[in-house]
Amino acid sequence: MDIDHAWDLHPQVSVRPEPFGALLYHFGTRRLSFVKDRRLLAVLRALPHAPTVRAACSEAGVGATELPRFTAALSALAGSSMVVERAAP
């Protein structure tokens, strides 16, 4: 995942906030993912209006030392088609 590109939640993904973080459900693949970090949920919520993943992480309060961990989590979500790279306008 290139964090200097724009990414979004897949249009068929529903996010349900939970006390532990969130549940993501992909209606196309019928996959369910658990987000166990509320800041990762904040990053996911910031993606649609952030110019890059890096900007979304910054907006959610993710520091530079934590960025690799969040990038790995987002890469896993990309691998299951929960997040997709935003198409160029």
Secondary structure, DSSP 8 states (H G I E B T S, - for coil): --TTS-EEE-TTEEEEEETTEEEEEETTTTEEEEE--HHHHHHHHHGGG-SSHHHHHHHTT--TTTHHHHHHHHHHHHHTTSEEE----
